[in-house]
Amino acid sequence: MKDLSELDQILDAVAVRLSEAAATQARLEDELLKAKKLLEEDSLKTKKLLEEKELDKIRAVKEKDRVIEELEREKMGLQKEKEVLEGKIDEFFAKVRSLLPNASDYERRQA
């Protein structure tokens, strides 16, 4: 009988440990599910943030291209204006030269 009573005690202790192990397993499964959910949420947030950054990059590239095109148009306009001004300067100096006495005539008069 003693053996049966010891066996009952051992079985009761094993049952308690199995119950504790089942409770621990359930708690760990809950923690795992919560961690998995948090990881998925973080993953979605990270993906969304990455998409926003990519859109910001696309916007910045488009803005840069727009500014470059604008500057190129302005540069072409300034080059045309420069050519016009250089032409006017050339005309002005040509008129001034035609109004000034020839250097060789001036030297002959001085001699």
MARLO-811558 format. One record per residue: x, y, z of N, C-alpha, C, O in turn; residue in one letter. Coordinates in pm, whole numbers, padded with zeros to 5 digits, always signed. Example, Ala and Ser with C-alpha at 12.3 -4.5 7.8 and 13.67 -1.06 7.14 Angstrom:
% MARLO-811558
+01319-00569+00780+01230-00450+00780+01320-00330+00780+01424-00332+00846a;+01285-00225+00708+01367-00106+00714+01290+00003+00787+01341+00114+00804s;
This chain:
% MARLO-811558
+00080-00119+00000+00000+00000+00000+00085+00126+00000+00055+00229-00061m;+00188+00109+00072+00279+00222+00077+00328+00256-00063+00341+00373-00099k;+00353+00156-00139+00401+00178-00274+00296+00250-00359+00328+00337-00439d;+00170+00212-00338+00063+00278-00412+00049+00425-00370+00027+00512-00454l;+00062+00449-00246+00051+00586-00198+00169+00670-00248+00151+00787-00283s;+00287+00614-00251+00403+00685-00306+00383+00708-00455+00416+00814-00508e;+00329+00605-00522+00302+00619-00665+00199+00728-00691+00212+00805-00786l;+00097+00735-00605-00004+00842-00617+00061+00979-00598+00030+01073-00671d;+00147+00990-00502+00216+01117-00477+00303+01156-00598+00306+01272-00639q;+00371+01058-00652+00456+01085-00769+00370+01128-00887+00402+01223-00959i;+00257+01055-00907+00167+01091-01017+00106+01230-00995+00091+01306-01091l;+00073+01262-00872+00020+01396-00843+00126+01503-00872+00095+01609-00928d;+00250+01476-00833+00358+01572-00859+00380+01587-01009+00402+01699-01057a;+00376+01477-01083+00392+01482-01229+00277+01560-01291+00298+01640-01382v;+00155+01536-01241+00037+01608-01293+00051+01758-01270+00020+01839-01357a;+00098+01794-01150+00118+01937-01118+00223+01996-01212+00205+02105-01266v;+00332+01924-01232+00437+01974-01322+00387+01983-01466+00419+02079-01537r;+00309+01884-01510+00253+01890-01645+00157+02009-01659+00156+02077-01761l;+00079+02032-01555-00013+02146-01556+00066+02277-01562+00030+02367-01639s;+00171+02287-01483+00256+02406-01484+00323+02424-01622+00334+02535-01673e;+00367+02312-01679+00432+02319-01811+00332+02363-01917+00366+02440-02007a;+00207+02314-01907+00104+02353-02003+00072+02502-01988+00053+02572-02087a;+00067+02550-01864+00041+02693-01840+00156+02777-01895+00134+02881-01957a;+00278+02730-01870+00395+02802-01922+00394+02804-02074+00423+02906-02136t;+00360+02690-02135+00354+02682-02280+00248+02778-02334+00272+02848-02433q;+00130+02782-02270+00024+02872-02314+00069+03018-02303+00044+03100-02392a;+00136+03050-02191+00186+03187-02172+00289+03222-02279+00286+03332-02335r;+00380+03129-02307+00482+03153-02408+00421+03165-02548+00467+03246-02628l;+00319+03086-02576+00250+03098-02705+00183+03234-02718+00188+03295-02825e;+00122+03283-02610+00061+03417-02611+00168+03524-02637+00149+03615-02718d;+00280+03512-02566+00389+03608-02585+00442+03603-02729+00473+03705-02788e;+00451+03482-02782+00498+03466-02919+00401+03530-03018+00444+03598-03111l;+00273+03510-02998+00172+03572-03085+00179+03724-03077+00170+03793-03178l;+00194+03776-02954+00205+03921-02938+00330+03975-03007+00326+04078-03074k;+00440+03904-02990+00565+03947-03054+00551+03942-03206+00598+04032-03276a;+00487+03837-03256+00466+03825-03401+00379+03939-03453+00407+03996-03558k;+00274+03972-03378+00185+04082-03417+00262+04214-03419+00248+04293-03512k;+00342+04239-03314+00422+04361-03309+00522+04367-03425+00543+04473-03485l;+00581+04254-03456+00677+04248-03567+00608+04279-03699+00663+04351-03782l;+00489+04224-03719+00414+04253-03842+00377+04401-03850+00387+04462-03956e;+00334+04458-03736+00300+04601-03734+00424+04685-03765+00416+04780-03844e;+00536+04651-03704+00660+04725-03731+00702+04710-03876+00750+04805-03938d;+00682+04591-03930+00716+04567-04070+00631+04653-04162+00681+04711-04258s;+00502+04662-04132+00412+04746-04213+00450+04894-04201+00451+04967-04300l;+00482+04936-04078+00523+05076-04058+00651+05106-04135+00665+05210-04199k;+00745+05012-04128+00872+05030-04199+00849+05034-04349+00909+05116-04419t;+00764+04946-04398+00734+04943-04542+00669+05074-04585+00703+05131-04689k;+00574+05122-04505+00507+05248-04536+00606+05364-04535+00604+05450-04623k;+00693+05366-04435+00795+05471-04426+00889+05466-04546+00925+05570-04602l;+00928+05346-04586+01014+05330-04702+00946+05381-04828+01008+05448-04910l;+00818+05349-04844+00743+05398-04960+00735+05550-04961+00749+05612-05066e;+00713+05610-04843+00709+05756-04833+00844+05817-04871+00849+05917-04942e;+00952+05756-04824+01086+05806-04857+01112+05793-05007+01173+05882-05066k;+01068+05685-05068+01086+05668-05212+01009+05775-05288+01058+05829-05387e;+00886+05805-05242+00808+05911-05306+00876+06046-05289+00881+06126-05382l;+00930+06071-05170+01003+06196-05146+01123+06206-05241+01153+06312-05295d;+01192+06094-05260+01308+06093-05350+01264+06123-05493+01329+06201-05562k;+01154+06060-05536+01104+06085-05673+01067+06231-05689+01098+06293-05791i;+01000+06288-05587+00962+06431-05594+01087+06519-05602+01091+06615-05679r;+01188+06486-05522+01311+06566-05521+01382+06558-05656+01433+06658-05705a;+01385+06440-05716+01449+06424-05847+01374+06504-05952+01435+06571-06036v;+01241+06497-05948+01160+06574-06045+01182+06724-06027+01194+06798-06125k;+01186+06768-05902+01209+06911-05874+01347+06953-05924+01362+07060-05983e;+01447+06868-05901+01583+06898-05948+01585+06909-06100+01645+07001-06156k;+01518+06814-06168+01513+06817-06314+01443+06943-06364+01485+07004-06462d;+01334+06983-06295+01261+07104-06333+01351+07226-06319+01353+07313-06407r;+01424+07233-06208+01513+07347-06185+01624+07349-06290+01660+07456-06339v;+01678+07233-06323+01784+07227-06425+01731+07276-06560+01798+07353-06628i;+01611+07231-06598+01553+07277-06724+01532+07428-06723+01560+07496-06822e;+01484+07479-06611+01462+07623-06599+01594+07699-06612+01600+07801-06681e;+01698+07651-06546+01828+07716-06553+01887+07708-06694+01951+07803-06740l;+01866+07596-06762+01915+07584-06898+01844+07683-06991+01908+07743-07077e;+01711+07699-06974+01639+07798-07054+01691+07938-07025+01709+08018-07117r;+01714+07968-06898+01766+08099-06860+01906+08120-06919+01938+08229-06967e;+01988+08017-06916+02123+08024-06973+02116+08053-07122+02192+08137-07173k;+02026+07985-07194+02013+08008-07338+01969+08151-07366+02017+08215-07459m;+01876+08201-07284+01831+08339-07299+01945+08437-07276+01959+08535-07350g;+02025+08412-07176+02138+08500-07146+02245+08493-07256+02308+08593-07288l;+02263+08374-07313+02359+08362-07423+02313+08442-07544+02393+08509-07609q;+02183+08437-07574+02130+08517-07686+02147+08666-07658+02186+08743-07746k;+02117+08705-07533+02131+08845-07496+02278+08888-07507+02307+08999-07552e;+02369+08800-07467+02511+08830-07477+02552+08850-07622+02625+08944-07655k;+02502+08761-07710+02535+08774-07852+02484+08905-07909+02554+08971-07986e;+02363+08944-07871+02306+09071-07918+02391+09187-07869+02424+09277-07945v;+02428+09185-07740+02509+09293-07684+02647+09298-07749+02699+09407-07775l;+02709+09181-07774+02838+09180-07841+02828+09237-07981+02918+09307-08027e;+02718+09205-08051+02696+09262-08184+02684+09413-08179+02741+09484-08262g;+02610+09464-08080+02595+09609-08066+02728+09674-08033+02759+09781-08086k;+02809+09610-07947+02941+09664-07912+03030+09668-08037+03099+09766-08062i;+03026+09559-08116+03105+09556-08239+03062+09668-08334+03147+09734-08395d;+02930+09690-08347+02880+09799-08433+02927+09934-08379+02968+10021-08455e;+02919+09951-08248+02961+10076-08186+03109+10105-08215+03143+10216-08255f;+03196+10005-08196+03338+10025-08220+03366+10049-08368+03456+10125-08404f;+03289+09985-08452+03306+10009-08596+03272+10155-08628+03344+10219-08705a;+03166+10206-08571+03129+10346-08594+03235+10440-08538+03271+10539-08601k;+03285+10407-08416+03388+10491-08354+03514+10491-08441+03574+10596-08462v;+03553+10375-08492+03671+10368-08579+03652+10449-08706+03745+10512-08756r;+03531+10446-08757+03507+10521-08881+03511+10672-08854+03543+10749-08945s;+03480+10714-08733+03483+10855-08700+03622+10904-08662+03652+11022-08678l;+03707+10817-08615+03842+10856-08575+03931+10864-08698+03914+10788-08794l;+04026+10956-08695+04120+10962-08808+04207+10837-08808+04233+10777-08704p;+04250+10802-08924+04338+10687-08938+04467+10714-08862+04517+10826-08862n;+04520+10612-08800+04643+10628-08724+04757+10667-08817+04843+10746-08778a;+04760+10615-08937+04869+10648-09029+04858+10795-09073+04960+10862-09089s;+04736+10845-09093+04717+10987-09126+04765+11074-09012+04829+11176-09036d;+04737+11038-08891+04778+11113-08776+04929+11118-08763+04986+11222-08731y;+04993+11004-08787+05139+10999-08777+05204+11086-08886+05306+11150-08861e;+05146+11090-09008+05201+11171-09114+05189+11321-09081+05279+11399-09113r;+05083+11358-09020+05065+11497-08984+05163+11540-08875+05209+11655-08871r;+05194+11449-08789+05286+11480-08677+05429+11493-08728+05508+11567-08669q;+05464+11425-08832+05603+11423-08878+05643+11546-08953+05757+11557-08997a;
